[in-house]
Amino acid sequence: MAGPIIVYLKAKGATIMRAKFFCLLAVLIFISFSAFAENNSQERCSKAFNSKNYKTAFKICEPLADAGNAEAQNYVGIMYEQGSGVKQDMKKAAEYYKHNDASDFAAGEFNLATLYDTGFGVTQDRKEAIRLYREAAEHGLLEAQYNLGVIYSVGNGVKKNYKEAAKWYKKAALAGDANSQSNLGVLYLKGHGVKKDPKEAKKLFFQAGAQGLDRAYFNIGKMYYDGDGVKRNYKEAATWYLKGAELKHKPSQFAIGVMYFLGDGVQKDNVKAYMWLKLAGKGVPTAPDRLKEVAAEMSNEEIKKGDKLVKDLRSGKGSIHTD
């Protein structure tokens, strides 16, 4: 009797083990399928959002967001904030971004910070905005690092602290953020929060300018115009102001306009001066008065020529060259 009982128990054990194995296999298959389905939905969510097909994106992303997917929560927050694919609702945007804060998702933390900074969808709270910017910055988000640099540079909601500003600008600048490179360059030029170093400033301005940042060209031009950290050179200043002006940077347009009017570093040319000063327009408070000075020295024909150049440039038909 003992033999058959032992055999029976072994057989029963094998049956149980087989059952457990198939059960585990089924669970693994289910988990794998669920993970595949979620990944597939997330890809579709991202693709629709990045393609600006917001109505489709919202339909795909919202269930994912409600299920706890951090990237989808950020997308849904953005869509509610912008009113893209869904009726604008700043409070709902804030709710979804708050989920991102809880999960340490940097982009959502940054977006929530901007709402606290401006008071949209939430009660304005600069301290909370700064906390969130810091969280996102520490997670490596360049935009947050740049914003912290600006906040500490101007003392917005905190005591002005150039050293702290430089710290955050450096992090973003090293990662290639053009705005941070330019602002850090200004700190090096003035010796604010860092040791004064015009060479480092110029290098940073060049790096930002290489990425097409218009004000970086203006900063280089101003260095040469003022002789700040470099030998004064009006011709070199005009070259850099012109680069900024071509990128529609209003202060650069004003600066090169004045240089054409005075003949500093360039041949005096009232038509070009008129053109650039008029393009600068109200973007520079003193531009209209300077424009009147130039116009007073011009003939009617020259003014007509200048107006045509401005009109053509604004419509995209013209060239910066008046020859």
Backbone bond lengths (Angstrom), bond angles and torsions (degrees), N, CA, C in turn:
res aa  C-N    CA-C-N  psi(-1)  N-CA   C-N-CA  omega(-1)  CA-C   N-CA-C  phi
1 M - - - 1.470 - - 1.528 111.10 -
2 A 1.371 113.18 -33.34 1.463 115.89 -175.86 1.517 111.66 -62.74
3 G 1.407 115.54 -40.35 1.464 119.17 -178.19 1.508 113.69 -57.51
4 P 1.337 115.61 -55.56 1.461 118.45 -178.23 1.521 112.73 -58.48
5 I 1.352 116.60 -35.28 1.471 118.73 -179.70 1.527 110.00 -64.99
6 I 1.354 114.82 -42.87 1.470 118.83 179.56 1.525 110.28 -63.25
7 V 1.308 116.48 -44.01 1.470 121.03 178.62 1.513 110.33 -61.06
8 Y 1.299 116.58 -43.32 1.464 121.63 -179.26 1.516 110.50 -62.02
9 L 1.350 115.33 -43.30 1.461 119.07 179.88 1.532 111.55 -64.28
10 K 1.338 115.16 -40.07 1.470 118.71 177.81 1.525 110.86 -62.82
11 A 1.347 113.70 -43.61 1.461 118.88 -179.71 1.512 110.77 -62.43
12 K 1.340 115.04 -42.03 1.453 120.31 -180.00 1.528 110.74 -64.00
13 G 1.387 113.43 -41.12 1.465 118.51 178.35 1.506 111.93 -62.25
14 A 1.325 116.32 -42.00 1.466 120.69 179.24 1.523 110.81 -62.84
15 T 1.328 115.24 -39.79 1.469 120.20 179.67 1.525 110.32 -63.12
16 I 1.363 114.72 -43.06 1.464 119.38 179.26 1.523 110.47 -63.87
17 M 1.368 116.12 -43.10 1.463 120.31 -179.76 1.520 111.55 -62.42
18 R 1.374 113.38 -41.40 1.471 117.17 178.14 1.528 110.40 -62.53
19 A 1.330 115.01 -42.40 1.461 119.87 -179.09 1.526 110.39 -62.23
20 K 1.358 114.83 -43.49 1.463 119.32 178.87 1.521 111.28 -63.40
21 F 1.316 116.14 -39.90 1.464 121.69 -179.20 1.530 110.20 -62.22
22 F 1.341 115.15 -48.40 1.468 118.53 -178.42 1.531 111.40 -67.33
23 C 1.343 115.40 -34.09 1.464 120.71 177.26 1.526 110.07 -63.29
24 L 1.347 115.56 -46.66 1.454 122.09 179.06 1.514 110.81 -63.45
25 L 1.330 116.07 -41.16 1.466 120.93 178.51 1.528 110.22 -61.95
26 A 1.331 115.77 -42.17 1.464 120.03 179.90 1.519 111.05 -63.94
27 V 1.349 115.76 -40.57 1.465 120.53 178.85 1.523 110.29 -64.12
28 L 1.345 116.16 -45.03 1.462 120.73 179.62 1.519 111.48 -61.94
29 I 1.336 115.30 -42.32 1.472 119.95 178.31 1.525 109.82 -62.05
30 F 1.356 115.62 -42.07 1.461 120.62 -179.50 1.534 110.59 -64.14
31 I 1.355 115.22 -45.38 1.462 119.93 179.46 1.523 110.73 -62.14
32 S 1.320 115.91 -45.00 1.474 120.71 179.81 1.516 110.37 -61.55
33 F 1.340 116.11 -43.15 1.462 120.27 -179.48 1.523 110.25 -65.48
34 S 1.357 115.42 -41.86 1.467 120.07 179.91 1.527 110.44 -62.94
35 A 1.345 115.65 -43.46 1.462 120.30 179.20 1.521 110.40 -63.50
36 F 1.340 115.90 -41.55 1.466 120.20 178.77 1.522 110.29 -63.22
37 A 1.353 115.04 -43.54 1.467 119.76 -179.08 1.529 110.75 -62.91
38 E 1.361 116.48 -41.39 1.467 120.18 179.89 1.523 110.75 -67.28
39 N 1.336 116.25 -43.67 1.464 119.54 178.47 1.510 111.18 -61.54
40 N 1.327 115.69 -40.80 1.459 120.80 179.30 1.525 110.43 -64.26
41 S 1.348 116.31 -42.86 1.462 120.64 178.67 1.528 110.79 -65.52
42 Q 1.327 116.24 -38.68 1.461 119.88 179.63 1.519 110.74 -65.71
43 E 1.313 117.32 -40.47 1.465 121.32 176.96 1.517 110.36 -61.40
44 R 1.339 116.42 -43.43 1.465 121.21 179.71 1.521 110.61 -66.26
45 C 1.337 115.48 -38.68 1.468 121.72 177.80 1.531 109.39 -61.54
46 S 1.333 117.22 -50.75 1.471 122.47 -178.75 1.527 111.08 -62.80
47 K 1.325 115.47 -43.53 1.473 120.22 -177.94 1.523 110.82 -63.03
48 A 1.327 116.54 -45.52 1.467 120.55 -179.16 1.534 110.44 -65.21
49 F 1.336 116.37 -42.09 1.466 120.51 -178.97 1.531 110.52 -65.37
50 N 1.317 116.78 -48.00 1.471 120.78 -177.97 1.519 112.57 -69.80
51 S 1.327 116.42 -20.76 1.471 121.27 175.37 1.524 111.29 -86.66
52 K 1.345 115.77 0.49 1.469 123.30 -178.88 1.521 112.73 63.01
53 N 1.339 115.69 25.48 1.455 121.15 173.88 1.526 106.68 -92.18
54 Y 1.332 115.17 72.32 1.453 121.15 -165.18 1.532 114.73 -67.81
55 K 1.321 117.80 -35.30 1.471 118.78 179.87 1.529 110.78 -63.00
56 T 1.323 115.08 -44.94 1.472 119.92 176.86 1.516 110.17 -65.84
57 A 1.326 116.23 -42.26 1.461 120.84 -179.34 1.525 110.86 -59.25
58 F 1.317 116.38 -43.17 1.457 119.58 -178.11 1.531 111.11 -63.22
59 K 1.327 116.15 -42.92 1.475 120.00 179.96 1.527 111.77 -61.61
60 I 1.334 115.96 -37.49 1.474 119.94 -178.47 1.529 111.07 -81.22
61 C 1.327 116.40 -41.51 1.464 120.97 -172.66 1.522 114.27 -76.52
62 E 1.332 117.30 -35.21 1.468 119.17 -174.39 1.534 113.20 -58.96
63 P 1.351 119.35 -47.26 1.474 118.09 178.14 1.531 112.36 -61.77
64 L 1.320 116.34 -37.19 1.470 120.28 177.29 1.523 110.68 -64.07
65 A 1.331 115.49 -43.12 1.463 120.33 -179.77 1.529 110.48 -62.81
66 D 1.327 116.07 -43.28 1.462 120.48 -179.57 1.533 111.44 -67.53
67 A 1.327 115.94 -21.96 1.468 120.44 178.19 1.528 111.66 -87.82
68 G 1.355 116.10 -2.00 1.459 119.84 174.62 1.510 116.59 103.79
69 N 1.345 117.91 10.02 1.452 120.47 178.79 1.535 109.64 -75.49
70 A 1.328 117.11 117.19 1.469 122.27 -172.38 1.525 113.05 -63.23
71 E 1.325 116.83 -43.68 1.465 119.92 -178.68 1.525 110.15 -64.23
72 A 1.327 115.98 -42.75 1.468 120.27 179.16 1.525 110.54 -64.98
73 Q 1.324 117.83 -37.48 1.465 121.59 177.97 1.524 110.19 -59.99
74 N 1.326 116.31 -41.41 1.462 120.01 178.38 1.516 111.19 -65.85
75 Y 1.331 117.19 -43.51 1.466 120.82 178.85 1.529 111.23 -61.34
76 V 1.321 116.31 -45.57 1.468 120.11 -179.64 1.527 109.98 -64.12
77 G 1.347 116.67 -39.68 1.457 120.56 176.40 1.514 111.79 -59.01
78 I 1.317 116.21 -44.26 1.470 121.09 179.43 1.519 110.61 -63.04
79 M 1.334 116.19 -43.17 1.466 119.74 -178.54 1.526 111.31 -64.70
80 Y 1.335 117.23 -39.75 1.463 119.82 175.61 1.523 110.80 -66.95
81 E 1.322 116.77 -38.97 1.464 120.19 -178.91 1.524 111.43 -65.52
82 Q 1.322 117.12 -41.58 1.465 121.61 -175.69 1.523 113.21 -90.55
83 G 1.336 116.49 -13.93 1.463 119.36 -175.04 1.516 110.70 71.34
84 S 1.327 116.33 35.85 1.467 122.05 -178.92 1.526 109.58 -101.76
85 G 1.338 115.93 112.51 1.467 120.70 178.90 1.508 113.24 81.10
86 V 1.328 116.50 -4.31 1.461 122.13 -179.07 1.531 107.13 -158.09
87 K 1.328 117.19 157.25 1.456 120.16 179.51 1.528 109.66 -63.42
88 Q 1.309 116.24 135.42 1.465 120.62 -178.16 1.525 110.62 -59.96
89 D 1.312 115.51 132.51 1.462 121.38 179.74 1.531 107.57 -152.23
90 M 1.326 115.61 97.92 1.465 120.47 -175.03 1.528 112.37 -66.01
91 K 1.315 116.94 -32.80 1.468 119.76 179.51 1.523 111.07 -66.39
92 K 1.340 115.84 -42.18 1.468 119.12 177.73 1.523 110.75 -66.89
93 A 1.333 115.88 -36.28 1.468 119.81 176.74 1.524 109.10 -58.64
94 A 1.329 116.08 -46.35 1.464 121.18 -179.67 1.527 111.23 -61.54
95 E 1.333 116.30 -39.02 1.477 120.45 -179.92 1.525 111.08 -60.73
96 Y 1.334 115.89 -44.90 1.464 118.95 -179.82 1.526 111.58 -68.91
97 Y 1.326 116.65 -38.45 1.464 119.32 177.43 1.532 111.17 -64.60
98 K 1.335 116.53 -33.48 1.471 120.06 179.55 1.526 111.13 -63.56
99 H 1.327 116.56 -33.03 1.470 119.61 174.78 1.528 109.53 -62.21
100 N 1.347 116.20 -37.73 1.461 121.06 178.08 1.522 111.76 -65.48
101 D 1.320 115.65 -36.46 1.469 119.48 177.46 1.532 109.78 -62.86
102 A 1.331 115.80 -42.23 1.473 120.47 -179.35 1.525 111.58 -65.15
103 S 1.341 116.49 -29.88 1.471 120.26 -177.82 1.521 113.13 -100.89
104 D 1.354 116.19 7.78 1.469 121.83 178.66 1.526 113.10 59.98
105 F 1.337 116.54 37.45 1.464 120.94 177.07 1.525 107.43 -89.66
106 A 1.337 115.93 110.12 1.469 122.25 -167.37 1.529 114.28 -57.01
107 A 1.327 117.88 -44.87 1.468 120.49 -176.65 1.521 111.02 -61.73
108 G 1.340 116.37 -41.52 1.461 120.41 178.65 1.519 111.79 -68.53
109 E 1.325 116.71 -37.89 1.470 120.72 176.54 1.525 110.11 -60.06
110 F 1.330 115.64 -43.54 1.462 120.71 179.47 1.534 110.45 -62.99
111 N 1.329 116.59 -45.99 1.462 120.33 -178.69 1.523 111.58 -63.74
112 L 1.335 116.16 -38.07 1.464 119.99 176.90 1.525 109.84 -66.84
113 A 1.314 116.73 -38.21 1.469 121.37 178.41 1.527 110.81 -58.84
114 T 1.344 116.49 -41.43 1.475 119.30 -179.50 1.526 111.15 -65.07
115 L 1.340 116.75 -32.32 1.474 119.71 177.75 1.528 110.22 -69.30
116 Y 1.330 117.57 -43.24 1.460 120.06 177.29 1.529 111.10 -66.84
117 D 1.304 116.21 -31.43 1.468 121.64 179.30 1.529 111.03 -66.33
118 T 1.347 116.01 -37.82 1.461 121.32 -174.85 1.524 113.72 -102.02
119 G 1.342 116.77 -18.87 1.456 120.57 -179.45 1.517 113.92 83.26
120 F 1.325 116.99 21.32 1.467 120.87 176.79 1.528 109.73 -91.78
121 G 1.345 116.29 122.15 1.460 120.98 176.88 1.509 114.03 80.71
122 V 1.326 116.69 -13.52 1.465 123.33 178.71 1.526 107.91 -143.75
123 T 1.320 116.53 164.73 1.462 119.91 173.84 1.527 108.19 -71.62
124 Q 1.322 115.47 129.79 1.466 119.01 -177.73 1.526 110.60 -56.87
125 D 1.326 114.83 131.60 1.464 120.32 -176.07 1.527 107.97 -151.91
126 R 1.327 115.91 96.29 1.465 120.40 -176.07 1.520 112.14 -63.46
127 K 1.329 116.51 -37.41 1.466 119.75 179.81 1.526 110.98 -62.15
128 E 1.337 115.88 -42.97 1.469 119.83 178.79 1.524 110.15 -67.79
129 A 1.328 116.89 -37.15 1.464 120.90 177.80 1.521 110.14 -60.96
130 I 1.327 116.21 -45.64 1.467 120.80 -179.09 1.523 110.74 -65.37
131 R 1.334 116.24 -39.91 1.480 119.63 177.33 1.525 110.68 -58.75
132 L 1.332 115.35 -44.02 1.467 120.12 -178.37 1.525 111.68 -70.58
133 Y 1.334 116.85 -39.85 1.464 119.37 175.51 1.532 109.88 -58.88
134 R 1.327 114.86 -42.09 1.460 119.43 -179.58 1.532 111.18 -64.16
135 E 1.338 115.92 -42.80 1.472 120.11 178.49 1.532 109.99 -58.68
136 A 1.337 115.50 -49.40 1.466 120.21 -179.73 1.523 111.02 -64.37
137 A 1.330 116.83 -38.59 1.469 121.34 179.62 1.522 110.88 -64.45
138 E 1.316 116.04 -41.62 1.464 119.96 179.81 1.524 111.92 -69.44
139 H 1.333 115.89 -21.08 1.469 120.29 174.57 1.528 111.13 -87.44
140 G 1.351 116.26 4.59 1.466 120.46 172.10 1.507 116.46 95.47
141 L 1.327 118.95 9.33 1.466 120.41 -178.52 1.528 110.10 -78.20
142 L 1.326 116.59 117.30 1.467 121.85 -174.24 1.523 112.57 -61.28
143 E 1.343 116.46 -41.00 1.463 119.83 -178.78 1.521 111.20 -60.58
144 A 1.328 116.30 -37.72 1.468 120.54 179.11 1.523 110.83 -70.06
145 Q 1.322 116.60 -39.03 1.460 120.63 177.91 1.525 110.15 -63.26
146 Y 1.325 116.15 -42.51 1.470 120.84 177.68 1.533 110.71 -62.49
147 N 1.346 116.45 -46.96 1.463 120.01 -179.17 1.524 112.23 -60.29
148 L 1.338 116.60 -39.95 1.464 119.60 177.07 1.531 110.52 -63.11
149 G 1.332 115.61 -38.90 1.462 119.56 176.72 1.515 111.40 -59.01
150 V 1.337 116.54 -44.92 1.470 121.37 179.36 1.531 110.33 -64.82
151 I 1.328 116.37 -45.10 1.474 121.42 -178.75 1.526 110.69 -57.24
152 Y 1.322 117.33 -46.19 1.470 120.35 -178.81 1.531 111.77 -76.53
153 S 1.319 117.91 -25.12 1.474 120.84 177.64 1.526 111.20 -68.63
154 V 1.341 116.04 -41.60 1.471 119.88 -174.94 1.527 112.59 -100.72
155 G 1.354 117.34 -12.04 1.460 120.35 -178.96 1.504 112.51 74.63
156 N 1.336 116.09 43.71 1.471 121.68 -179.53 1.530 109.89 -88.54
157 G 1.345 116.62 98.16 1.456 120.90 -179.98 1.516 113.71 85.13
158 V 1.325 116.19 -4.91 1.473 122.31 177.68 1.528 108.04 -140.73
159 K 1.318 115.94 166.82 1.459 119.64 174.21 1.525 108.93 -70.47
160 K 1.321 116.09 135.08 1.469 119.95 -179.77 1.526 110.08 -56.01
161 N 1.332 115.18 130.81 1.468 119.80 -175.94 1.529 108.62 -148.02
162 Y 1.337 116.27 94.95 1.467 120.51 -176.36 1.528 112.42 -65.19
163 K 1.315 116.06 -32.64 1.467 119.74 179.83 1.527 110.10 -64.35
164 E 1.325 116.31 -43.40 1.468 121.04 177.97 1.526 110.26 -67.72
165 A 1.326 116.69 -39.24 1.468 121.16 177.36 1.523 110.01 -59.94
166 A 1.337 116.24 -46.73 1.465 120.99 -179.53 1.522 111.30 -61.07
167 K 1.323 116.15 -38.08 1.472 120.90 179.71 1.525 111.56 -57.94
168 W 1.330 115.95 -46.55 1.466 119.63 -177.80 1.528 111.81 -75.85
169 Y 1.338 117.14 -37.80 1.465 119.70 176.03 1.528 110.56 -60.17
170 K 1.339 116.33 -40.43 1.469 120.37 -179.04 1.520 111.26 -61.02
171 K 1.333 116.53 -43.82 1.469 120.26 -179.46 1.523 110.69 -58.60
172 A 1.330 116.41 -47.66 1.463 120.36 -178.33 1.532 111.45 -72.81
173 A 1.340 116.19 -37.04 1.469 120.53 -179.58 1.524 111.06 -63.34
174 L 1.316 116.77 -42.15 1.465 121.10 178.96 1.525 111.84 -63.27
175 A 1.336 115.72 -27.87 1.466 120.56 178.48 1.524 111.76 -87.59
176 G 1.360 116.42 1.29 1.462 120.16 173.57 1.508 116.38 98.55
177 D 1.334 118.84 12.84 1.466 120.47 179.71 1.529 109.88 -76.20
178 A 1.333 116.45 117.31 1.464 121.56 -173.86 1.528 112.70 -64.96
179 N 1.333 117.86 -41.04 1.464 120.73 -179.80 1.525 110.83 -61.66
180 S 1.327 116.14 -41.29 1.463 120.36 179.26 1.519 111.10 -68.63
181 Q 1.323 116.93 -38.18 1.462 120.65 177.48 1.530 110.52 -60.05
182 S 1.324 116.27 -44.64 1.460 120.51 -179.09 1.529 111.51 -66.49
183 N 1.328 117.11 -45.73 1.464 120.24 -178.90 1.524 112.30 -67.77
184 L 1.333 116.07 -36.42 1.462 119.93 176.08 1.523 109.62 -65.92
185 G 1.330 116.25 -37.03 1.459 120.88 176.60 1.521 111.58 -58.51
186 V 1.338 116.33 -40.26 1.473 120.59 178.49 1.529 110.07 -63.47
187 L 1.338 116.98 -40.49 1.471 120.17 178.99 1.526 110.91 -63.74
188 Y 1.338 117.22 -40.78 1.471 120.70 177.86 1.531 110.58 -67.26
189 L 1.316 116.47 -36.37 1.463 120.30 -179.44 1.532 111.04 -65.91
190 K 1.332 115.65 -38.31 1.468 120.64 -177.12 1.532 113.13 -94.41
191 G 1.339 116.47 -13.14 1.457 119.58 -177.14 1.517 112.44 73.26
192 H 1.320 116.64 33.69 1.461 121.75 179.33 1.529 110.28 -96.82
193 G 1.324 117.12 112.93 1.460 121.24 178.12 1.512 114.41 78.76
194 V 1.324 115.86 -10.25 1.470 122.91 177.27 1.525 107.57 -141.94
195 K 1.320 116.38 164.98 1.463 120.01 176.73 1.526 109.12 -68.89
196 K 1.327 117.16 132.83 1.471 121.03 -179.40 1.521 110.07 -55.89
197 D 1.332 115.92 127.57 1.464 120.62 -176.15 1.530 109.15 -153.22
198 P 1.338 117.73 86.32 1.476 121.13 -178.21 1.529 113.54 -58.19
199 K 1.339 117.05 -33.75 1.467 119.42 178.93 1.522 111.23 -63.62
200 E 1.331 115.50 -43.26 1.469 120.11 178.06 1.520 109.96 -66.04
201 A 1.330 116.03 -38.33 1.464 120.50 178.28 1.523 110.53 -60.50
202 K 1.330 115.18 -48.78 1.466 120.33 -179.30 1.526 110.73 -61.46
203 K 1.332 116.84 -41.32 1.469 121.07 179.06 1.530 110.57 -60.25
204 L 1.329 116.27 -43.69 1.465 120.78 -179.74 1.526 111.29 -67.37
205 F 1.340 116.73 -38.05 1.469 119.99 177.19 1.531 110.41 -63.13
206 F 1.335 115.90 -40.54 1.467 120.34 178.00 1.525 110.89 -62.69
207 Q 1.331 116.48 -42.40 1.465 120.79 179.91 1.530 110.73 -62.04
208 A 1.330 115.92 -43.13 1.462 119.88 179.26 1.527 111.23 -69.02
209 G 1.327 115.87 -40.46 1.461 120.32 179.08 1.511 112.43 -63.76
210 A 1.336 116.57 -35.69 1.470 120.71 178.83 1.514 111.40 -62.57
211 Q 1.331 116.32 -20.98 1.466 120.92 177.58 1.527 111.80 -94.33
212 G 1.341 115.51 4.91 1.466 119.72 175.83 1.514 114.84 89.00
213 L 1.335 118.12 17.05 1.468 120.21 179.49 1.524 109.06 -79.86
214 D 1.316 116.11 111.99 1.466 121.45 -172.70 1.524 113.89 -59.97
215 R 1.329 117.92 -42.03 1.460 118.96 -175.93 1.527 112.70 -70.55
216 A 1.319 117.18 -18.28 1.463 119.77 175.67 1.530 109.38 -67.26
217 Y 1.335 117.15 -39.57 1.462 120.83 176.32 1.531 110.07 -64.54
218 F 1.325 115.88 -40.11 1.463 120.36 177.77 1.526 110.29 -60.67
219 N 1.323 116.43 -42.89 1.469 120.54 -178.96 1.528 112.01 -62.38
220 I 1.341 116.12 -39.75 1.472 119.56 177.34 1.527 109.54 -65.49
221 G 1.334 115.72 -44.55 1.462 120.17 178.30 1.517 112.22 -57.89
222 K 1.318 115.92 -42.64 1.467 120.53 -179.21 1.529 111.49 -66.67
223 M 1.339 116.58 -36.05 1.467 119.64 176.43 1.522 110.26 -57.82
224 Y 1.335 115.81 -46.09 1.470 120.10 -178.59 1.529 111.56 -72.26
225 Y 1.318 116.70 -35.24 1.468 119.77 -178.62 1.521 110.96 -68.49
226 D 1.343 116.38 -42.44 1.464 121.08 -178.56 1.523 113.54 -86.09
227 G 1.351 116.04 -14.24 1.454 119.39 -173.83 1.521 110.43 68.20
228 D 1.311 116.01 36.32 1.467 122.02 -176.39 1.532 109.96 -93.28
229 G 1.334 116.83 98.87 1.469 121.09 -179.40 1.514 113.99 84.59
230 V 1.344 116.39 -8.06 1.467 122.28 176.92 1.531 107.68 -139.02
231 K 1.318 116.20 165.50 1.461 119.43 176.64 1.525 108.88 -70.21
232 R 1.327 116.31 132.74 1.470 119.82 -179.03 1.519 110.23 -57.92
233 N 1.342 115.19 131.83 1.459 120.26 -177.35 1.527 108.01 -152.25
234 Y 1.328 116.71 99.35 1.468 121.23 -176.20 1.528 112.50 -64.64
235 K 1.321 115.45 -36.25 1.468 118.53 -179.93 1.529 110.13 -63.23
236 E 1.341 115.96 -43.29 1.462 120.76 178.91 1.531 110.15 -67.00
237 A 1.324 116.14 -38.48 1.464 120.74 178.16 1.526 110.41 -60.72
238 A 1.337 116.10 -44.60 1.466 120.63 -179.45 1.524 111.32 -61.46
239 T 1.329 116.27 -39.21 1.474 121.04 179.03 1.522 111.10 -57.92
240 W 1.336 115.79 -44.95 1.466 119.82 -176.66 1.519 112.14 -78.18
241 Y 1.324 117.44 -36.03 1.465 119.59 175.44 1.529 110.32 -61.34
242 L 1.329 115.08 -39.80 1.464 119.76 -179.33 1.531 110.82 -63.21
243 K 1.331 116.72 -39.68 1.467 120.14 177.99 1.536 110.48 -60.45
244 G 1.322 115.79 -43.41 1.462 119.44 178.14 1.515 111.70 -67.01
245 A 1.329 115.87 -39.11 1.469 120.78 -179.62 1.518 111.54 -62.99
246 E 1.319 116.07 -39.42 1.469 120.62 178.99 1.530 111.94 -62.85
247 L 1.346 115.40 -24.59 1.471 120.38 178.59 1.533 111.44 -92.33
248 K 1.356 115.61 12.93 1.469 123.27 175.34 1.530 113.18 69.46
249 H 1.332 115.90 26.84 1.462 120.60 175.91 1.529 107.89 -80.73
250 K 1.333 116.12 114.12 1.467 121.32 -172.00 1.535 113.97 -57.88
251 P 1.343 119.89 -48.15 1.475 118.59 178.06 1.527 112.91 -60.56
252 S 1.343 117.37 -33.63 1.471 120.42 177.63 1.520 110.43 -68.51
253 Q 1.341 116.66 -40.53 1.463 120.62 177.76 1.526 110.69 -62.37
254 F 1.323 115.82 -41.10 1.461 120.07 177.93 1.530 110.59 -63.92
255 A 1.332 116.16 -46.28 1.467 121.10 -176.24 1.522 111.72 -62.36
256 I 1.328 117.12 -46.07 1.465 119.38 -178.57 1.531 110.20 -70.93
257 G 1.334 116.54 -31.00 1.466 120.56 175.93 1.523 111.25 -61.94
258 V 1.318 116.17 -45.30 1.475 121.33 178.40 1.525 110.62 -64.15
259 M 1.337 116.98 -38.83 1.462 120.27 -179.81 1.527 111.24 -65.93
260 Y 1.347 117.25 -37.59 1.474 119.49 176.19 1.526 110.60 -68.02
261 F 1.321 116.86 -33.62 1.469 120.74 179.51 1.531 111.21 -69.70
262 L 1.327 116.41 -40.99 1.462 121.25 -177.91 1.528 113.33 -87.43
263 G 1.347 115.85 -18.46 1.457 119.66 -176.38 1.512 112.15 75.98
264 D 1.329 116.66 29.77 1.465 121.21 178.75 1.534 110.23 -88.99
265 G 1.328 115.89 112.04 1.464 120.09 177.67 1.511 114.52 76.65
266 V 1.322 117.03 -7.21 1.470 123.56 177.54 1.523 107.88 -141.61
267 Q 1.320 115.45 163.33 1.469 118.35 175.89 1.527 108.72 -71.80
268 K 1.319 117.54 133.52 1.468 120.86 -179.66 1.522 109.75 -55.67
269 D 1.326 115.64 130.62 1.463 120.96 -177.00 1.529 107.51 -151.54
270 N 1.337 116.01 102.11 1.458 120.12 -176.17 1.530 113.32 -67.78
271 V 1.330 116.77 -30.65 1.478 119.21 179.07 1.527 109.67 -65.82
272 K 1.326 116.59 -45.55 1.464 119.82 178.52 1.530 110.62 -67.07
273 A 1.318 116.07 -39.21 1.466 119.68 177.98 1.524 110.07 -60.57
274 Y 1.338 115.76 -46.34 1.468 122.07 179.41 1.531 110.24 -59.93
275 M 1.330 115.47 -46.04 1.471 120.78 -178.63 1.525 111.19 -58.43
276 W 1.340 116.95 -51.51 1.465 119.97 -175.73 1.520 112.34 -69.14
277 L 1.331 117.13 -38.12 1.465 119.51 179.74 1.525 111.15 -67.84
278 K 1.325 115.94 -36.03 1.472 118.73 178.63 1.526 110.22 -70.93
279 L 1.338 117.67 -35.57 1.466 120.98 176.88 1.528 110.76 -67.22
280 A 1.336 115.97 -35.26 1.475 119.25 177.10 1.516 110.23 -65.01
281 G 1.325 116.09 -37.75 1.459 122.24 174.16 1.516 113.94 51.34
282 K 1.341 114.83 -139.06 1.459 120.45 -177.66 1.526 112.28 -78.60
283 G 1.348 116.02 -0.27 1.467 119.57 176.85 1.513 112.11 -65.75
284 V 1.330 115.93 -19.58 1.470 122.12 174.66 1.530 106.31 -128.84
285 P 1.322 118.41 117.67 1.472 121.81 -173.55 1.523 115.78 -52.21
286 T 1.333 117.62 -35.63 1.474 120.12 -176.43 1.530 113.05 -88.54
287 A 1.332 117.78 -3.18 1.471 120.81 -177.20 1.530 112.85 -61.60
288 P 1.332 120.21 -45.25 1.474 119.28 -179.59 1.524 113.62 -58.67
289 D 1.351 117.08 -38.94 1.473 119.97 179.24 1.524 111.05 -67.59
290 R 1.320 116.40 -41.42 1.471 120.61 177.10 1.523 110.46 -62.95
291 L 1.331 115.52 -39.17 1.468 120.69 -179.71 1.528 110.11 -61.24
292 K 1.319 117.85 -38.93 1.472 121.92 178.70 1.530 110.24 -64.60
293 E 1.336 116.00 -39.16 1.467 120.51 178.07 1.525 111.11 -60.73
294 V 1.340 115.08 -43.84 1.464 120.28 -179.48 1.518 110.25 -66.60
295 A 1.336 115.76 -47.48 1.474 120.83 -177.45 1.530 111.55 -59.65
296 A 1.330 116.63 -31.98 1.473 120.87 -179.59 1.520 111.86 -64.46
297 E 1.340 117.62 -21.86 1.464 122.14 -179.95 1.525 112.17 -97.54
298 M 1.331 117.30 -1.29 1.471 120.80 -173.44 1.528 112.27 -103.99
299 S 1.320 114.41 151.87 1.464 120.07 173.16 1.523 108.51 -81.08
300 N 1.336 116.29 167.02 1.475 120.35 178.09 1.524 111.19 -61.10
301 E 1.313 115.66 -37.07 1.467 120.32 179.90 1.525 110.68 -64.99
302 E 1.324 115.59 -42.01 1.467 119.75 179.35 1.531 111.21 -64.76
303 I 1.333 115.94 -39.96 1.471 120.00 178.79 1.528 110.19 -64.46
304 K 1.333 116.66 -42.23 1.471 120.50 177.47 1.528 110.86 -60.48
305 K 1.343 114.81 -41.60 1.464 119.70 178.81 1.530 110.44 -63.33
306 G 1.343 116.06 -43.84 1.461 120.74 178.72 1.519 112.03 -62.68
307 D 1.345 116.99 -42.82 1.470 121.70 179.30 1.520 111.36 -63.33
308 K 1.340 115.84 -38.79 1.469 119.39 179.39 1.532 110.42 -65.89
309 L 1.327 116.47 -41.02 1.465 120.22 178.54 1.530 110.93 -61.50
310 V 1.320 115.74 -42.72 1.469 120.84 178.88 1.530 110.16 -63.28
311 K 1.307 116.39 -46.14 1.468 121.13 -179.49 1.517 111.20 -61.26
312 D 1.333 116.31 -44.51 1.467 120.73 -179.18 1.527 111.34 -66.10
313 L 1.332 116.46 -40.84 1.461 120.08 179.31 1.525 111.54 -64.89
314 R 1.319 116.27 -42.11 1.465 120.38 179.83 1.522 112.57 -66.34
315 S 1.321 115.54 -29.85 1.470 119.39 179.52 1.527 112.49 -87.48
316 G 1.354 115.20 -6.79 1.464 119.62 -179.80 1.506 114.06 85.99
317 K 1.318 117.13 6.62 1.464 120.61 -177.09 1.524 112.52 -93.67
318 G 1.336 115.81 -22.40 1.451 119.00 -170.52 1.511 114.90 -93.30
319 S 1.333 113.64 177.94 1.466 122.45 177.39 1.521 107.67 -121.28
320 I 1.329 116.13 155.43 1.466 119.48 178.56 1.519 111.65 -71.05
321 H 1.337 116.84 -13.66 1.470 120.78 -177.59 1.528 109.80 -86.59
322 T 1.323 116.56 134.28 1.466 120.62 -179.61 1.521 111.83 -99.10
323 D 1.331 116.92 -5.19 1.472 120.12 -178.03 1.522 110.54 -75.62
